[in-house]
Amino acid sequence: MSSPQNGHVAIVTGANHGIGAAIAQGLARTGCAVLCAYWRVHDPAGRGLPDEYRRSRARDADPVVSAIRQAGGRAVAVEQDLRVPEAAGLLFDAAEEAFGPVDILVNNATGWVADTFTPASTDRHGRALQPVTAASWSQQFTVDAMAPALLIGEFARRHAARGARWGRIVGLTSGSSGGFPEEVSYGAAKAAQENYTMSAAAELAPFGITANMVHPPVTDTGWVTDSVRQYVADSGTHLATPEQVAEVICHLASDAAALISGNRIHLR
């Protein structure tokens, strides 16, 4: 059974597992052609991360693409290190070669590092912490701040050059303006990405582009342990599935969300 083709082409970063994979599959079900960008991350054992989660971060996006194609959708997988400044242009070139011009960009990938200013070696959930260093800062900011900025810039340049009038940009964030203890570089990099995205919402509105950030609740992408489950239960919020978060992002990438732009949407 073939999915309807709605003419839209999306790039989803971090699409080999978790929320990114769910977003790619959700967009494909609406008829979008999807470039599933990913980068395999090999987390060392002993960081307090479940083995299945470490395996999911180290796999390619071929299973995601296969699932989309088996359902009648269109997708390709491209492995690309977002720390490379040329990555944005390379991803857009690959998407255009496969499907045509890109009009949906989802900045989902993260260079997640749990770093801290304190001498603590683990966080409250037993995950390994490391001190803030130039290396931890660089890994976090190149993936979570530089790459989204360059991808948005590439999106805008190509969009304007072809005179397009419809576009969607969605980013994912975490933490808050008050900081992100025990994940300090992650929180700071996401704050930078949010600022870039809000600027894009204002500057690119005349070109028919909306731009929003989504702050998911704790989402079970495989890293959630019993300690984290108890923390969520005690906090009175929800433990979300990747598919629940993807539903919101797919809505923001749709025609129905034309009036939603410049927002940080906090899911609970």
GUDREN-780712 format. One record per residue (C-alpha): residue number from 1; residue in three letters; y, x, z. Coordinates in Angstrom, 2 decimals, padded with zeros to 5 digits, always signed. Each point is the difference from the previous one (the first is absolute). Layout:
<timars>
+-----+-----+---------+---------+---------+
!   n ! res !      c2 !      c1 !      c3 !
+-----+-----+---------+---------+---------+
! NUM ! Ala !       Y !       X !       Z !
...
+-----+-----+---------+---------+---------+
</timars>
This chain:
<timars>
+-----+-----+---------+---------+---------+
!   n ! res !      c2 !      c1 !      c3 !
+-----+-----+---------+---------+---------+
!   1 ! Met ! +000.00 ! +000.00 ! +000.00 !
!   2 ! Ser ! +003.32 ! +001.53 ! -001.05 !
!   3 ! Ser ! +003.15 ! +000.00 ! +002.11 !
!   4 ! Pro ! +003.15 ! -001.39 ! -001.63 !
!   5 ! Gln ! +002.37 ! +002.69 ! -001.23 !
!   6 ! Asn ! +003.51 ! -000.62 ! +001.33 !
!   7 ! Gly ! +001.51 ! +002.98 ! -001.80 !
!   8 ! His ! +000.91 ! +001.90 ! +003.16 !
!   9 ! Val ! -001.01 ! +003.60 ! +000.65 !
!  10 ! Ala ! -000.16 ! +001.41 ! +003.53 !
!  11 ! Ile ! -000.29 ! +003.42 ! +001.58 !
!  12 ! Val ! -001.54 ! -000.09 ! +003.47 !
!  13 ! Thr ! -000.13 ! +003.27 ! +001.91 !
!  14 ! Gly ! -002.70 ! +000.70 ! +002.57 !
!  15 ! Ala ! -002.25 ! -002.47 ! -001.80 !
!  16 ! Asn ! -003.37 ! +001.58 ! +000.76 !
!  17 ! His ! -000.53 ! -001.76 ! +003.34 !
!  18 ! Gly ! +001.43 ! -002.36 ! +002.57 !
!  19 ! Ile ! +003.20 ! -001.92 ! -000.67 !
!  20 ! Gly ! +000.63 ! +001.76 ! -003.32 !
!  21 ! Ala ! -003.39 ! -000.98 ! -001.37 !
!  22 ! Ala ! +000.55 ! -003.60 ! +001.12 !
!  23 ! Ile ! +003.44 ! -000.07 ! -001.65 !
!  24 ! Ala ! -001.37 ! +001.35 ! -003.28 !
!  25 ! Gln ! -002.76 ! -002.61 ! -000.05 !
!  26 ! Gly ! +002.38 ! -002.78 ! +001.00 !
!  27 ! Leu ! +002.48 ! +000.83 ! -002.76 !
!  28 ! Ala ! -002.82 ! +000.26 ! -002.53 !
!  29 ! Arg ! -001.16 ! -003.51 ! +000.93 !
!  30 ! Thr ! +003.45 ! -001.31 ! -000.95 !
!  31 ! Gly ! -000.34 ! +001.59 ! -003.44 !
!  32 ! Cys ! +001.84 ! +003.30 ! +000.54 !
!  33 ! Ala ! -001.31 ! +003.19 ! -001.51 !
!  34 ! Val ! -000.16 ! +002.56 ! +002.81 !
!  35 ! Leu ! +000.16 ! +003.77 ! +000.13 !
!  36 ! Cys ! -001.77 ! +000.96 ! +003.23 !
!  37 ! Ala ! +001.59 ! +003.27 ! +001.11 !
!  38 ! Tyr ! -001.76 ! +001.94 ! +002.74 !
!  39 ! Trp ! -000.54 ! +003.38 ! +001.58 !
!  40 ! Arg ! -003.15 ! +000.94 ! +001.86 !
!  41 ! Val ! +000.69 ! +001.08 ! +003.59 !
!  42 ! His ! -002.65 ! +001.90 ! +001.95 !
!  43 ! Asp ! +000.66 ! -000.54 ! +003.69 !
!  44 ! Pro ! -001.84 ! +002.43 ! +002.26 !
!  45 ! Ala ! -002.52 ! -001.44 ! +002.44 !
!  46 ! Gly ! +001.04 ! -000.31 ! +003.60 !
!  47 ! Arg ! +003.45 ! -001.53 ! -000.54 !
!  48 ! Gly ! -001.01 ! -003.23 ! +001.71 !
!  49 ! Leu ! -000.39 ! -001.77 ! -003.34 !
!  50 ! Pro ! -003.14 ! -002.05 ! -000.81 !
!  51 ! Asp ! -002.26 ! +001.69 ! -002.53 !
!  52 ! Glu ! +000.19 ! -002.92 ! -002.44 !
!  53 ! Tyr ! +003.77 ! +000.20 ! -000.03 !
!  54 ! Arg ! -000.10 ! +003.73 ! -000.72 !
!  55 ! Arg ! -002.47 ! -000.64 ! -002.83 !
!  56 ! Ser ! +002.20 ! -002.74 ! -001.49 !
!  57 ! Arg ! +003.00 ! +002.37 ! -000.14 !
!  58 ! Ala ! -002.11 ! +002.60 ! -001.77 !
!  59 ! Arg ! -001.36 ! -002.25 ! -002.77 !
!  60 ! Asp ! +001.47 ! -000.64 ! -003.43 !
!  61 ! Ala ! +001.29 ! -003.33 ! -001.31 !
!  62 ! Asp ! -002.84 ! -000.57 ! -002.49 !
!  63 ! Pro ! -001.68 ! -002.70 ! +002.16 !
!  64 ! Val ! +003.29 ! -001.92 ! +000.16 !
!  65 ! Val ! +000.46 ! +000.23 ! -003.77 !
!  66 ! Ser ! -003.61 ! -001.05 ! -000.59 !
!  67 ! Ala ! +000.42 ! -003.07 ! +002.22 !
!  68 ! Ile ! +003.16 ! -000.99 ! -001.87 !
!  69 ! Arg ! -001.65 ! +000.42 ! -003.40 !
!  70 ! Gln ! -003.13 ! -001.88 ! +001.04 !
!  71 ! Ala ! +002.26 ! -002.92 ! +000.96 !
!  72 ! Gly ! +001.57 ! +000.08 ! -003.47 !
!  73 ! Gly ! +003.13 ! +001.94 ! +000.93 !
!  74 ! Arg ! +001.58 ! +003.14 ! -001.38 !
!  75 ! Ala ! +000.33 ! +003.21 ! +002.00 !
!  76 ! Val ! -000.14 ! +003.77 ! -000.21 !
!  77 ! Ala ! -000.20 ! +002.62 ! +002.74 !
!  78 ! Val ! +002.16 ! +003.13 ! +000.03 !
!  79 ! Glu ! -000.28 ! +002.69 ! +002.64 !
!  80 ! Gln ! +003.43 ! +001.48 ! +000.62 !
!  81 ! Asp ! +001.45 ! +002.05 ! +002.85 !
!  82 ! Leu ! +003.27 ! -001.73 ! +000.89 !
!  83 ! Arg ! +001.28 ! +003.19 ! +001.62 !
!  84 ! Val ! +000.56 ! +001.32 ! -003.53 !
!  85 ! Pro ! +003.51 ! -000.92 ! -001.24 !
!  86 ! Glu ! -001.33 ! -000.68 ! -003.52 !
!  87 ! Ala ! -002.46 ! -002.61 ! +001.33 !
!  88 ! Ala ! +002.30 ! -002.98 ! -000.60 !
!  89 ! Gly ! +000.45 ! +000.69 ! -003.70 !
!  90 ! Leu ! -003.68 ! +000.75 ! -000.47 !
!  91 ! Leu ! -001.06 ! -003.29 ! +001.58 !
!  92 ! Phe ! +002.43 ! -002.05 ! -002.08 !
!  93 ! Asp ! -001.11 ! +001.83 ! -003.16 !
!  94 ! Ala ! -003.65 ! -000.78 ! +000.79 !
!  95 ! Ala ! +000.73 ! -003.67 ! +000.70 !
!  96 ! Glu ! +002.03 ! -000.41 ! -003.18 !
!  97 ! Glu ! -002.71 ! +001.68 ! -002.07 !
!  98 ! Ala ! -002.66 ! -002.30 ! +001.44 !
!  99 ! Phe ! +001.86 ! -003.32 ! +000.24 !
! 100 ! Gly ! +003.68 ! +000.19 ! -000.95 !
! 101 ! Pro ! +003.24 ! +000.06 ! +002.02 !
! 102 ! Val ! -000.25 ! -000.26 ! +003.77 !
! 103 ! Asp ! +001.88 ! -002.81 ! +001.71 !
! 104 ! Ile ! -001.66 ! -000.01 ! +003.47 !
! 105 ! Leu ! -000.01 ! +002.99 ! +002.35 !
! 106 ! Val ! -001.78 ! -000.08 ! +003.35 !
! 107 ! Asn ! +000.65 ! +003.07 ! +002.17 !
! 108 ! Asn ! -003.02 ! -000.22 ! +002.30 !
! 109 ! Ala ! -001.23 ! +003.61 ! +000.28 !
! 110 ! Thr ! +000.57 ! +001.92 ! +003.21 !
! 111 ! Gly ! -000.34 ! +003.63 ! +000.95 !
! 112 ! Trp ! -000.78 ! -001.09 ! +003.57 !
! 113 ! Val ! +000.23 ! +002.68 ! +002.66 !
! 114 ! Ala ! -000.07 ! -000.76 ! +003.72 !
! 115 ! Asp ! +002.52 ! +002.49 ! +001.38 !
! 116 ! Thr ! +001.98 ! +000.09 ! +003.22 !
! 117 ! Phe ! +002.70 ! +001.80 ! +001.94 !
! 118 ! Thr ! -002.13 ! +000.02 ! +003.16 !
! 119 ! Pro ! -002.78 ! +002.46 ! +000.91 !
! 120 ! Ala ! -002.59 ! -002.83 ! -000.11 !
! 121 ! Ser ! -003.10 ! +000.68 ! -002.13 !
! 122 ! Thr ! -001.08 ! -003.65 ! -000.44 !
! 123 ! Asp ! +001.71 ! -003.37 ! -000.10 !
! 124 ! Arg ! -000.85 ! -003.02 ! +002.14 !
! 125 ! His ! -002.86 ! -000.89 ! -002.38 !
! 126 ! Gly ! -001.57 ! +003.45 ! +000.02 !
! 127 ! Arg ! +001.26 ! +001.05 ! -003.43 !
! 128 ! Ala ! +000.96 ! +003.65 ! -000.39 !
! 129 ! Leu ! +003.69 ! +000.84 ! +000.18 !
! 130 ! Gln ! +001.71 ! +003.12 ! -001.28 !
! 131 ! Pro ! +003.45 ! +001.40 ! +000.72 !
! 132 ! Val ! +002.80 ! -000.60 ! -002.48 !
! 133 ! Thr ! +000.02 ! +002.93 ! -002.40 !
! 134 ! Ala ! +001.47 ! +000.75 ! -003.39 !
! 135 ! Ala ! -003.42 ! -000.73 ! -001.50 !
! 136 ! Ser ! -000.39 ! -003.40 ! +001.71 !
! 137 ! Trp ! +003.57 ! -000.95 ! -000.95 !
! 138 ! Ser ! -000.52 ! +001.06 ! -003.61 !
! 139 ! Gln ! -003.28 ! -001.87 ! -000.42 !
! 140 ! Gln ! +001.51 ! -003.17 ! +001.40 !
! 141 ! Phe ! +003.35 ! +000.05 ! -001.74 !
! 142 ! Thr ! -001.19 ! +001.06 ! -003.45 !
! 143 ! Val ! -002.48 ! -002.90 ! -000.17 !
! 144 ! Asp ! +001.85 ! -002.70 ! +001.96 !
! 145 ! Ala ! +003.63 ! +000.72 ! -000.91 !
! 146 ! Met ! +000.33 ! +002.31 ! -003.02 !
! 147 ! Ala ! -002.74 ! -001.61 ! -002.10 !
! 148 ! Pro ! +001.23 ! -003.60 ! +000.46 !
! 149 ! Ala ! +003.55 ! +001.11 ! -000.81 !
! 150 ! Leu ! -001.10 ! +001.73 ! -003.20 !
! 151 ! Leu ! -002.28 ! -002.89 ! -000.98 !
! 152 ! Ile ! +002.83 ! -002.50 ! +000.50 !
! 153 ! Gly ! +002.32 ! +002.25 ! -002.02 !
! 154 ! Glu ! -002.54 ! +000.27 ! -002.84 !
! 155 ! Phe ! -000.55 ! -003.77 ! +000.10 !
! 156 ! Ala ! +003.74 ! -000.69 ! -000.20 !
! 157 ! Arg ! +000.65 ! +002.50 ! -002.80 !
! 158 ! Arg ! -002.73 ! -001.34 ! -002.27 !
! 159 ! His ! +000.78 ! -003.62 ! +000.86 !
! 160 ! Ala ! +003.67 ! +000.38 ! -000.95 !
! 161 ! Ala ! -000.78 ! +002.03 ! -003.13 !
! 162 ! Arg ! -002.07 ! -002.81 ! -001.49 !
! 163 ! Gly ! +002.42 ! -002.74 ! +001.07 !
! 164 ! Ala ! -002.52 ! -001.74 ! +002.27 !
! 165 ! Arg ! +001.16 ! -002.84 ! +002.24 !
! 166 ! Trp ! -002.95 ! -000.49 ! +002.41 !
! 167 ! Gly ! -001.37 ! +002.45 ! +002.55 !
! 168 ! Arg ! -001.53 ! +000.20 ! +003.46 !
! 169 ! Ile ! -000.05 ! +002.86 ! +002.51 !
! 170 ! Val ! -001.90 ! -000.30 ! +003.27 !
! 171 ! Gly ! -000.48 ! +002.68 ! +002.64 !
! 172 ! Leu ! -002.02 ! +000.05 ! +003.20 !
! 173 ! Thr ! +001.44 ! +001.24 ! +003.26 !
! 174 ! Ser ! -000.84 ! +000.40 ! +003.66 !
! 175 ! Gly ! +001.76 ! +000.88 ! +003.23 !
! 176 ! Ser ! +003.61 ! -001.06 ! +000.57 !
! 177 ! Ser ! +003.55 ! +001.25 ! +000.05 !
! 178 ! Gly ! -000.63 ! +000.85 ! +003.65 !
! 179 ! Gly ! -002.49 ! +002.71 ! -000.95 !
! 180 ! Phe ! -003.78 ! +000.24 ! -000.15 !
! 181 ! Pro ! -001.32 ! +001.93 ! +003.02 !
! 182 ! Glu ! -003.12 ! +002.09 ! -000.70 !
! 183 ! Glu ! +000.51 ! -000.43 ! -003.75 !
! 184 ! Val ! +003.55 ! +001.28 ! -000.14 !
! 185 ! Ser ! +000.08 ! +001.45 ! -003.51 !
! 186 ! Tyr ! -001.85 ! -003.03 ! -001.39 !
! 187 ! Gly ! +002.57 ! -002.35 ! +001.52 !
! 188 ! Ala ! +002.92 ! +002.11 ! -001.22 !
! 189 ! Ala ! -001.36 ! +000.26 ! -003.55 !
! 190 ! Lys ! -000.62 ! -003.74 ! -000.17 !
! 191 ! Ala ! +003.56 ! -000.61 ! +001.21 !
! 192 ! Ala ! +001.22 ! +002.14 ! -002.90 !
! 193 ! Gln ! -002.14 ! -001.95 ! -002.45 !
! 194 ! Glu ! +001.37 ! -003.26 ! +001.37 !
! 195 ! Asn ! +003.55 ! +001.22 ! -000.52 !
! 196 ! Tyr ! -000.75 ! +001.00 ! -003.60 !
! 197 ! Thr ! -001.57 ! -003.41 ! -000.64 !
! 198 ! Met ! +002.94 ! -001.92 ! +001.47 !
! 199 ! Ser ! +002.36 ! +002.05 ! -002.17 !
! 200 ! Ala ! -002.15 ! -000.84 ! -003.02 !
! 201 ! Ala ! +000.21 ! -003.71 ! +000.85 !
! 202 ! Ala ! +003.79 ! +000.18 ! -000.17 !
! 203 ! Glu ! +000.41 ! +002.36 ! -002.95 !
! 204 ! Leu ! -002.71 ! -001.43 ! -002.22 !
! 205 ! Ala ! +000.66 ! -003.71 ! +000.54 !
! 206 ! Pro ! +002.09 ! -000.22 ! -003.21 !
! 207 ! Phe ! -003.11 ! +001.11 ! -001.92 !
! 208 ! Gly ! -002.13 ! -002.84 ! +001.38 !
! 209 ! Ile ! -001.87 ! +002.25 ! +002.44 !
! 210 ! Thr ! -000.83 ! -001.05 ! +003.56 !
! 211 ! Ala ! -000.93 ! +002.53 ! +002.68 !
! 212 ! Asn ! -001.50 ! -000.66 ! +003.41 !
! 213 ! Met ! -001.84 ! +001.75 ! +002.82 !
! 214 ! Val ! -002.99 ! -001.48 ! +001.81 !
! 215 ! His ! -000.92 ! +000.98 ! +003.57 !
! 216 ! Pro ! -003.63 ! -001.04 ! +000.52 !
! 217 ! Pro ! -001.48 ! -000.60 ! +003.42 !
! 218 ! Val ! -002.88 ! +002.22 ! +001.10 !
! 219 ! Thr ! -002.30 ! -000.27 ! -003.00 !
! 220 ! Asp ! -003.72 ! +000.71 ! +000.10 !
! 221 ! Thr ! -000.40 ! +002.43 ! -002.87 !
! 222 ! Gly ! -002.84 ! +001.76 ! +001.79 !
! 223 ! Trp ! +001.95 ! +002.02 ! +002.57 !
! 224 ! Val ! +000.06 ! -002.71 ! +002.68 !
! 225 ! Thr ! -002.04 ! +000.90 ! +003.07 !
! 226 ! Asp ! -000.90 ! -002.12 ! +003.04 !
! 227 ! Ser ! +002.99 ! +001.50 ! +001.80 !
! 228 ! Val ! +002.33 ! -001.11 ! -002.78 !
! 229 ! Arg ! -001.55 ! -003.48 ! -000.08 !
! 230 ! Gln ! +000.65 ! -000.38 ! +003.71 !
! 231 ! Tyr ! +003.57 ! +001.23 ! -000.42 !
! 232 ! Val ! +000.62 ! -002.63 ! -002.69 !
! 233 ! Ala ! -001.58 ! -002.75 ! +002.11 !
! 234 ! Asp ! +002.18 ! +000.94 ! +002.99 !
! 235 ! Ser ! +003.16 ! +000.10 ! -002.13 !
! 236 ! Gly ! -000.37 ! -003.59 ! -001.21 !
! 237 ! Thr ! +000.25 ! +000.97 ! -003.68 !
! 238 ! His ! -002.61 ! -000.20 ! -002.74 !
! 239 ! Leu ! -002.55 ! +002.41 ! -001.39 !
! 240 ! Ala ! +000.43 ! -000.55 ! -003.73 !
! 241 ! Thr ! -002.36 ! +000.62 ! -002.89 !
! 242 ! Pro ! +001.16 ! +001.96 ! -003.05 !
! 243 ! Glu ! -000.34 ! -003.19 ! -002.05 !
! 244 ! Gln ! +002.42 ! -001.89 ! +002.25 !
! 245 ! Val ! +002.66 ! +002.70 ! -000.43 !
! 246 ! Ala ! -000.67 ! +000.15 ! -003.74 !
! 247 ! Glu ! +000.65 ! -003.74 ! -000.33 !
! 248 ! Val ! +003.57 ! +000.48 ! +001.22 !
! 249 ! Ile ! +000.61 ! +002.94 ! -002.30 !
! 250 ! Cys ! -001.44 ! -001.82 ! -003.01 !
! 251 ! His ! +002.36 ! -002.88 ! +000.74 !
! 252 ! Leu ! +002.98 ! +002.37 ! +000.09 !
! 253 ! Ala ! -001.13 ! +001.33 ! -003.39 !
! 254 ! Ser ! -000.07 ! -003.49 ! -001.53 !
! 255 ! Asp ! +002.47 ! -002.26 ! -001.80 !
! 256 ! Ala ! +000.08 ! -002.21 ! +003.10 !
! 257 ! Ala ! +001.73 ! +002.77 ! +002.00 !
! 258 ! Ala ! +003.02 ! +000.35 ! -002.29 !
! 259 ! Leu ! +002.43 ! -000.76 ! +002.85 !
! 260 ! Ile ! -001.62 ! +002.37 ! +002.52 !
! 261 ! Ser ! +001.58 ! +003.45 ! -000.07 !
! 262 ! Gly ! +001.42 ! +002.55 ! +002.40 !
! 263 ! Asn ! -002.26 ! -001.08 ! +002.85 !
! 264 ! Arg ! -002.19 ! +001.75 ! +002.56 !
! 265 ! Ile ! -002.72 ! -002.59 ! +000.49 !
! 266 ! His ! -001.74 ! +000.47 ! +003.36 !
! 267 ! Leu ! -003.48 ! -001.55 ! +000.05 !
! 268 ! Arg ! -001.55 ! -000.96 ! +003.32 !
+-----+-----+---------+---------+---------+
</timars>
